[in-house]
Amino acid sequence: MASKNTNIVSKTLVESYIRKQVKALKQSPAETIDTLTKQLLDKPKGSLEKYLLHITPEKLQDTQSGYYKLFHDILPKVNTDHLVTLGMNIGYNGIFTASKKTQTNSPESKSDALWAFMLSIDGINYEKKSAQYKAQISNAKKNGTRCFMLFIEKNAWKLLPLIKKEKDCAFFLFCPSSCLTEKFLDAVKLTKNLFISVAYNSNGNKEQILSTNVFNRLRSRKLPYGIHYYYSVSDLDNFKSGEIFKKLSKEKPLFSFFLSKKADSGKDTVTEEEKKAVYEIIIKERYWLKYPSIPFEIEKDYYYLIH
């Protein structure tokens, strides 16, 4: 009982601290960023913490840096409660819980302790498969996972009851703009543990037309959001020139996620060597951040985060 009470007090203090810093970021971003950066650099860090610190370099305080613009122009306009809930679920409930699970579990079970869990959802036949999805999420939580990346093409609204029920988890929902109806976004506004990523293009051969109006609707509700882009080898020159980062950042997403395109057969259209080339460019952009949206290569970053 004492241990449980201690954890509750600890969690409450952490949440209070995060809320205070988020509010400070909105009021005095430059001073707050300077203080937080010094605190992070002064504290001992595990491998995962070092990785997360890597995407927040000293360029954060450079007025020409994308990080500076991100923290001054975009982040302050996102709802505070949403940021705090996601921060708690990803940071305290996710990283802390997963790390603690890894430290206390037996060696043979450590490999099952994932910081994040990816799951493809069949939105058309969701009712038939919902029990399976719930079981997968439940099993992942038993191993310490509190961050879930859900990919769905249709009927994203069907996931809301599940997401709302798992209050201690953070959900990154990857979906096309066609899922983002006014009614759905109104519900998302009340679902503080949900982060939306909008598909910029299609994974298949058929290209979708993306209306920028969807981003206006997200911003009007002060929702945090990202963009995901399915890339092929033909995009390599745009990665090298930085044009692809520039194009996506115009929609003001907090994060830009990149996934390699798949053929209709499900086979990857991008070779491993080409993925590595793209990932090296993304790492470089993430460090210096010329454009105000933090980029991630889903497959590669997911691999390095869990290993």
Backbone torsions as a table, in degrees:
resi	resn	phi	psi	omega
1	MET	NA	-42.0	180.0
2	ALA	-62.0	-41.8	179.6
3	SER	-63.3	-40.5	179.5
4	LYS	-64.2	-43.7	179.3
5	ASN	-64.0	-38.7	178.5
6	THR	-62.4	-42.3	179.1
7	ASN	-63.9	-39.1	179.5
8	ILE	-64.3	-45.0	178.9
9	VAL	-63.1	-44.7	-180.0
10	SER	-60.2	-45.2	180.0
11	LYS	-63.9	-41.2	179.6
12	THR	-62.8	-41.5	179.1
13	LEU	-65.8	-41.4	179.0
14	VAL	-63.6	-44.6	-179.9
15	GLU	-63.0	-40.1	178.3
16	SER	-62.8	-40.7	179.8
17	TYR	-65.3	-45.7	-179.5
18	ILE	-62.0	-44.8	179.9
19	ARG	-60.7	-41.5	179.7
20	LYS	-62.5	-42.3	-178.0
21	GLN	-71.2	-37.2	178.3
22	VAL	-62.6	-44.5	178.6
23	LYS	-63.9	-39.2	179.2
24	ALA	-65.5	-36.4	178.1
25	LEU	-61.3	-37.6	-178.7
26	LYS	-73.2	-32.3	-177.1
27	GLN	-87.6	-44.1	-177.9
28	SER	-139.2	72.6	-174.2
29	PRO	-58.8	-41.1	-176.8
30	ALA	-63.3	-49.4	-178.4
31	GLU	-66.5	-40.6	-178.3
32	THR	-66.4	-42.7	179.3
33	ILE	-62.0	-41.2	179.4
34	ASP	-61.6	-44.4	-179.8
35	THR	-65.4	-46.7	-177.9
36	LEU	-64.6	-39.7	179.7
37	THR	-62.1	-43.6	179.0
38	LYS	-64.5	-39.2	179.2
39	GLN	-64.6	-42.3	-179.3
40	LEU	-65.7	-40.6	-177.9
41	LEU	-71.0	-26.1	-178.0
42	ASP	-83.0	-17.0	-174.6
43	LYS	-95.0	145.4	175.1
44	PRO	-66.1	144.6	-174.5
45	LYS	-133.4	144.6	171.5
46	GLY	-81.9	-179.4	-176.6
47	SER	-61.5	-40.2	-178.6
48	LEU	-69.9	-40.9	179.0
49	GLU	-63.6	-39.6	177.7
50	LYS	-62.5	-38.0	179.7
51	TYR	-64.5	-44.0	-179.7
52	LEU	-67.5	-35.6	178.0
53	LEU	-67.9	-29.0	-179.5
54	HIS	-58.4	-31.3	-178.5
55	ILE	-87.7	5.6	176.9
56	THR	-127.9	69.4	-175.1
57	PRO	-79.7	-175.1	-179.3
58	GLU	-64.6	-18.3	178.2
59	LYS	-64.8	-10.5	179.2
60	LEU	-56.7	-28.0	-176.2
61	GLN	-100.0	2.8	178.2
62	ASP	-84.0	121.3	-176.1
63	THR	-63.8	-17.3	178.4
64	GLN	-92.1	-4.8	-177.5
65	SER	-82.7	148.5	175.4
66	GLY	-63.1	-31.8	178.3
67	TYR	-62.2	-42.0	-179.9
68	TYR	-61.7	-46.2	-179.6
69	LYS	-65.9	-37.8	-179.7
70	LEU	-62.4	-44.9	-177.3
71	PHE	-78.2	-22.2	-178.4
72	HIS	-94.7	-37.0	-170.1
73	ASP	-106.3	-28.4	-172.5
74	ILE	-108.0	-56.8	-176.9
75	LEU	-56.8	-41.7	-178.8
76	PRO	-61.7	-17.8	-177.5
77	LYS	-92.7	1.7	178.6
78	VAL	-91.6	142.9	-179.4
79	ASN	-54.0	130.8	-176.4
80	THR	-61.8	-46.6	-179.1
81	ASP	-59.8	-37.0	179.0
82	HIS	-64.8	-45.3	179.9
83	LEU	-64.3	-42.1	-178.7
84	VAL	-65.3	-45.9	-179.3
85	THR	-62.5	-46.8	178.4
86	LEU	-63.5	-41.5	179.1
87	GLY	-61.8	-42.7	178.4
88	MET	-65.7	-46.4	-175.9
89	ASN	-70.1	-35.9	178.2
90	ILE	-78.2	-45.7	-175.5
91	GLY	-80.2	-69.0	-175.0
92	TYR	-70.7	-55.2	-177.7
93	ASN	-70.0	-34.5	-176.1
94	GLY	-85.5	-70.0	-176.0
95	ILE	-63.3	-47.5	-177.9
96	PHE	-63.8	-46.3	-178.4
97	THR	-65.8	-45.1	-179.5
98	ALA	-63.2	-41.7	179.2
99	SER	-64.5	-43.4	180.0
100	LYS	-64.5	-38.7	179.4
101	LYS	-63.5	-42.5	-179.4
102	THR	-65.4	-36.4	-177.8
103	GLN	-72.8	-33.3	-174.1
104	THR	-96.4	-20.2	-178.2
105	ASN	-74.0	162.9	175.7
106	SER	-68.9	155.7	-178.1
107	PRO	-53.9	-38.7	-176.7
108	GLU	-70.5	-19.3	-178.8
109	SER	-99.5	-7.1	-178.6
110	LYS	-63.9	-32.7	-178.7
111	SER	-66.0	-17.2	-179.0
112	ASP	-89.6	-9.7	-177.4
113	ALA	-83.0	97.6	-178.2
114	LEU	-103.4	138.1	176.5
115	TRP	-69.0	-36.1	179.3
116	ALA	-136.2	153.9	-176.7
117	PHE	-131.8	126.5	-179.4
118	MET	-100.3	140.2	-176.4
119	LEU	-147.9	127.2	175.8
120	SER	-90.3	129.7	-175.7
121	ILE	-110.0	132.4	174.7
122	ASP	-88.5	97.6	-176.0
123	GLY	-68.9	-26.4	-179.1
124	ILE	-73.8	-43.0	-178.7
125	ASN	-107.9	34.4	-173.9
126	TYR	-59.4	-42.6	-176.9
127	GLU	-59.1	-38.6	-178.8
128	LYS	-70.9	-27.1	-174.0
129	LYS	-111.1	0.9	-174.8
130	SER	-59.6	-37.8	179.1
131	ALA	-62.3	-38.6	178.8
132	GLN	-65.0	-44.8	179.8
133	TYR	-64.0	-43.2	179.9
134	LYS	-62.5	-38.5	179.0
135	ALA	-66.4	-40.2	179.6
136	GLN	-64.5	-41.8	178.6
137	ILE	-67.4	-41.2	179.0
138	SER	-61.7	-43.7	179.3
139	ASN	-65.5	-39.2	179.0
140	ALA	-65.4	-38.5	178.9
141	LYS	-64.6	-35.8	178.0
142	LYS	-61.5	-27.3	179.5
143	ASN	-92.9	7.5	174.9
144	GLY	101.9	-4.3	-178.2
145	THR	-73.0	133.9	176.6
146	ARG	-131.3	4.4	179.8
147	CYS	-122.7	125.1	-176.3
148	PHE	-126.3	136.2	178.4
149	MET	-111.5	110.2	-175.2
150	LEU	-107.8	129.2	179.9
151	PHE	-111.7	123.4	-177.4
152	ILE	-145.5	143.5	-178.0
153	GLU	-103.4	-26.8	-178.2
154	LYS	-141.4	152.6	173.7
155	ASN	56.9	46.6	179.1
156	ALA	-60.2	-26.4	-178.4
157	TRP	-60.1	-25.0	-178.8
158	LYS	-65.7	-19.5	-178.0
159	LEU	-84.0	-14.4	-173.9
160	LEU	-57.8	-44.2	179.1
161	PRO	-59.6	-40.4	179.0
162	LEU	-65.5	-45.1	-178.6
163	ILE	-64.1	-43.0	179.2
164	LYS	-64.9	-33.6	-179.0
165	LYS	-67.9	-37.6	-178.2
166	GLU	-87.8	69.1	-172.1
167	LYS	-64.9	-24.8	-177.4
168	ASP	-90.4	7.5	-178.8
169	CYS	-114.4	156.0	174.2
170	ALA	-108.1	132.7	-179.2
171	PHE	-118.5	126.7	172.8
172	PHE	-103.1	113.1	-175.1
173	LEU	-103.0	114.1	179.7
174	PHE	-97.9	115.6	-176.0
175	CYS	-151.2	162.5	175.7
176	PRO	-76.8	163.1	-177.9
177	SER	-64.4	-22.8	179.6
178	SER	-62.5	-21.0	178.2
179	CYS	-78.8	-18.5	-170.0
180	LEU	-92.3	68.9	176.0
181	THR	-74.8	165.0	178.6
182	GLU	-58.6	-43.6	-178.4
183	LYS	-63.9	-42.5	180.0
184	PHE	-64.2	-44.7	-178.6
185	LEU	-66.6	-32.9	175.3
186	ASP	-63.4	-37.4	178.1
187	ALA	-71.3	-37.6	178.8
188	VAL	-63.2	-35.5	179.5
189	LYS	-58.4	-29.9	179.7
190	LEU	-92.9	-2.6	-178.0
191	THR	-106.4	87.2	-168.3
192	LYS	-71.4	-15.0	-178.9
193	ASN	-98.3	21.4	-177.4
194	LEU	-120.1	131.3	176.7
195	PHE	-118.6	126.2	-177.5
196	ILE	-96.0	135.4	169.8
197	SER	-120.5	125.7	-176.2
198	VAL	-96.3	132.5	178.4
199	ALA	-69.6	123.9	178.8
200	TYR	-79.6	-32.0	178.3
201	ASN	-143.0	-177.9	-177.4
202	SER	-95.9	151.0	176.5
203	ASN	-76.4	-23.5	-177.8
204	GLY	-93.9	-166.6	-179.0
205	ASN	-75.7	-27.1	-179.0
206	LYS	-80.3	116.2	-178.4
207	GLU	-81.0	139.4	178.3
208	GLN	-97.5	153.9	176.6
209	ILE	-97.4	116.2	-176.5
210	LEU	-96.2	121.7	177.6
211	SER	-87.4	129.4	179.4
212	THR	-69.3	-11.9	179.4
213	ASN	-60.8	-29.7	-179.0
214	VAL	-62.8	-34.4	179.6
215	PHE	-73.4	-33.7	174.5
216	ASN	-62.8	-39.1	179.9
217	ARG	-67.8	-37.3	177.5
218	LEU	-66.2	-44.4	-178.4
219	ARG	-68.8	-35.9	-179.5
220	SER	-63.7	-24.8	177.6
221	ARG	-96.1	4.4	179.4
222	LYS	58.2	37.5	-179.2
223	LEU	-89.8	141.5	172.2
224	PRO	-75.9	139.4	-179.5
225	TYR	-153.5	163.4	177.0
226	GLY	-132.2	179.1	175.9
227	ILE	-127.5	138.4	171.4
228	HIS	-118.8	140.4	-173.0
229	TYR	-126.1	127.7	177.3
230	TYR	-90.3	114.2	-174.9
231	TYR	-104.5	154.6	175.2
232	SER	-126.4	178.3	-177.8
233	VAL	-63.3	-24.9	179.9
234	SER	-68.7	-14.6	179.3
235	ASP	-86.8	-5.6	-172.8
236	LEU	-58.0	-42.3	179.6
237	ASP	-63.7	-36.4	178.4
238	ASN	-69.1	-30.0	173.8
239	PHE	-68.2	-44.9	-177.4
240	LYS	-63.5	-38.8	-178.6
241	SER	-80.9	-17.1	-177.6
242	GLY	87.2	-0.6	-177.0
243	GLU	-61.1	-35.0	-178.2
244	ILE	-68.7	-36.1	177.0
245	PHE	-69.0	-39.9	179.6
246	LYS	-63.0	-43.4	-177.7
247	LYS	-63.7	-45.1	-177.8
248	LEU	-71.7	-35.8	-176.7
249	SER	-66.8	-17.8	179.3
250	LYS	-63.3	-24.0	179.8
251	GLU	-88.4	3.5	175.3
252	LYS	58.7	44.3	175.2
253	PRO	-81.5	148.6	174.2
254	LEU	-65.5	-41.2	-178.2
255	PHE	-128.1	147.4	171.1
256	SER	-116.8	116.9	-178.3
257	PHE	-103.2	139.4	-179.7
258	PHE	-121.6	133.0	178.0
259	LEU	-130.8	141.0	178.9
260	SER	-73.3	143.1	-179.0
261	LYS	-71.8	145.7	177.0
262	LYS	-110.9	146.9	175.0
263	ALA	-75.5	170.1	179.3
264	ASP	-58.5	-28.1	179.8
265	SER	-76.5	-9.9	-177.7
266	GLY	96.2	-7.6	-179.5
267	LYS	-75.7	142.1	-179.4
268	ASP	-67.8	134.8	179.2
269	THR	-90.7	-7.1	-178.5
270	VAL	-112.3	130.1	-179.3
271	THR	-74.0	163.4	179.5
272	GLU	-62.3	-38.1	179.0
273	GLU	-64.7	-39.8	178.9
274	GLU	-68.7	-36.8	177.3
275	LYS	-63.5	-41.9	179.3
276	LYS	-62.4	-40.1	179.1
277	ALA	-63.5	-43.3	178.0
278	VAL	-64.7	-42.2	-177.1
279	TYR	-65.0	-38.5	178.1
280	GLU	-62.3	-38.4	177.7
281	ILE	-67.2	-41.2	-179.6
282	ILE	-64.6	-42.4	178.2
283	ILE	-59.9	-43.6	-179.8
284	LYS	-64.3	-44.3	179.1
285	GLU	-65.3	-38.0	-179.1
286	ARG	-65.7	-34.6	-179.6
287	TYR	-71.2	-49.7	-176.5
288	TRP	-87.7	-32.7	178.3
289	LEU	47.4	82.2	176.8
290	LYS	-73.9	-33.3	-178.2
291	TYR	-115.2	142.7	-171.3
292	PRO	-77.4	63.6	171.6
293	SER	-157.5	124.2	-174.3
294	ILE	-79.2	119.5	-175.8
295	PRO	-89.4	145.7	175.2
296	PHE	-138.4	140.4	169.4
297	GLU	-96.8	110.7	-169.3
298	ILE	-52.6	-52.6	-175.4
299	GLU	-64.2	-49.2	-176.3
300	LYS	-69.3	-46.2	-179.2
301	ASP	-67.7	-35.6	176.4
302	TYR	-62.2	-42.1	-179.9
303	TYR	-61.7	-47.8	-176.4
304	TYR	-72.4	-26.7	178.3
305	LEU	-71.1	-34.5	-175.1
306	ILE	-95.4	-4.3	179.4
307	HIS	-111.2	NA	NA
